[in-house]
């Protein structure tokens, strides 16, 4: 009888601890606390409740193993597209889990999990155990961009190199970085070029660099759809052309402008020279308030000048943005 009581007590304790652990992984609304973002719901016809439970269990197992392994590349990788989040967690021994999350609803729309079948200095290969086509390998290339770590699917390496060079059809990452980046590396410094395995180096592209060599006379274009503002257009000439990869319609960011994200839009391209325009806003009725928050006044804009530097380099644009932010913060702290 005594033995039975002891066993019953131990079983009750185990059940109590298990229930506590399950409760600890959910918030007050019953959403799963995942460790990489806001808590998520699991409400989709794309998977069963059992598969969702399996994915959550594997997710926790991978984190425990990763902490013990000290593998440089293992861990969490994210693509944050504002309205959607892709989250990948992996370790060599415990496999991988992938979540496709609707960020607006905080709901997991799709999930996958499986095994790691290859982990080399240059590649990661996994096999799905759940999705259609399970058993097929997916290959990721390990890429450094400065101090940031990325896992790029093999057929996306060229697109990533174009993205870093600023040559990805002018805006391939409109809603954020559309490549799996290690969750710990968002604030890490980047570099001018990515570091890829030897067999992919031919895909690395250099950014386009140029300077403004001539500034034309500005003119106003009326915007009939805007009640308050017109376009002030300034023609410019730059010392780069088709020989460096310029195309008509490209927008080349200006490094030396104080305006936010100002650029030159290319309108004509020669072999070693191109023409473009810089477009700014100008009031239709100077001094007239447009709404209750508008005082009718504008700070004077920096004149567009010969010698201003232009670049498609995302690295240099990030450095410039950081410098502007630091200058703004310093200005705010002044008495």
Buried (B, 14 or more C-beta within 10 A) or exposed (E): EEEEEEEEEEEEEEEEEEEEEEEEBEEEEEBBEBBBBEBBBBEBEEBEEEBBEBBBEBBBBBBEBBEEEEBEBBBBBBBBBEEBBBBBBBBBBBBBBBBBBBBEEBBBBBBBBBBBBEBEEEBBBBBBBBBEEEEEEBBBBBBBBBEBBBBBBEEBBBBBBBBBBBBBEBEBEEEBBBBBBBBEBEEBEBEBBBEBBEEBEEBBBBBBBBBBBEBBEBEEEEBEEEEBEBBBBBBBBBBBBBEBBBEEEBBBBBBBBEEEEBBBBBEEBEEEBBBBBBBBBBBBEEEEEBEEEEEEEEEEBEEBEEEBBBBBBBBBBEBBEEEEEEEEEEEEEEE
